């Protein structure tokens, strides 16, 4: 009986410790945002039925080209902000595809507590179904490539930044160390936030960011550089901070998908001050991804 009581005591203690740990983790990363590492997800609507796991039609049949856009992150996508471009087969081999580049026409809502799946829009390249006009002998396999890009933002909040003029004072908060934070759902994300010092009363914040998606980012309104991703950034009360990443102000270059932003307080904290305050970071960028889908066109029997 004593062994059973001891076992139950240990089991309950472990359960309580695990529960507390999970609750703390949720407090650190959730609440303000739902989180996640997705933005706008594009998929082709079915061209037809699948045969041997490939959409298949006869050369006498036509087919639609529709794309489903789903917003799985926490930034609202406004009309005209998603550019979709077909990089598929030769244009001259088709009829009824008036445009090979289109825009979204509707607002696509973000994920939220009341809309966990996010918003959705179906964008069409064909008002009338498309038709393959080239000669088919046996069958022809086509690969449709869709490149799509959209403007997006990531928001992060560093909790309890420690403002303290006397770093030796143990009261209220710690000046050095990792900080808890919350980050919104998006393909460019924040992986770590920490605080350090750079002289008497001078606070330094270190923010690690990464590309958690499969695509690439660049500055809004700028062309993509295939060598690396880029983002712009800003912080609340920017006049009080000097923020740089790799020596560049207000912009970061992600090498191997990662970058660090370092923000230095311009004016030292007075020696008598001791308080905590949250800091909000905004990352802005255009994000580009590529998806593919196959369509098999079979020669029809005469």
Secondary structure as GFF3:
##gff-version 3
##sequence-region A 1 302
A	DSSP	alpha_helix	2	29	.	.	.	ID=ss1
A	DSSP	beta_strand	40	44	.	.	.	ID=ss2
A	DSSP	beta_strand	50	51	.	.	.	ID=ss3
A	DSSP	beta_strand	54	58	.	.	.	ID=ss4
A	DSSP	beta_strand	62	63	.	.	.	ID=ss5
A	DSSP	beta_strand	66	71	.	.	.	ID=ss6
A	DSSP	beta_strand	82	86	.	.	.	ID=ss7
A	DSSP	three_ten_helix	91	93	.	.	.	ID=ss8
A	DSSP	beta_strand	94	95	.	.	.	ID=ss9
A	DSSP	beta_strand	101	103	.	.	.	ID=ss10
A	DSSP	beta_strand	120	124	.	.	.	ID=ss11
A	DSSP	beta_strand	130	132	.	.	.	ID=ss12
A	DSSP	beta_strand	139	164	.	.	.	ID=ss13
A	DSSP	beta_strand	177	178	.	.	.	ID=ss14
A	DSSP	beta_strand	181	183	.	.	.	ID=ss15
A	DSSP	beta_strand	188	197	.	.	.	ID=ss16
A	DSSP	beta_strand	203	211	.	.	.	ID=ss17
A	DSSP	beta_strand	216	218	.	.	.	ID=ss18
A	DSSP	beta_strand	229	235	.	.	.	ID=ss19
A	DSSP	three_ten_helix	238	240	.	.	.	ID=ss20
A	DSSP	beta_strand	241	245	.	.	.	ID=ss21
A	DSSP	beta_strand	248	249	.	.	.	ID=ss22
A	DSSP	beta_strand	251	254	.	.	.	ID=ss23
A	DSSP	beta_strand	258	265	.	.	.	ID=ss24
A	DSSP	beta_strand	274	298	.	.	.	ID=ss25
###
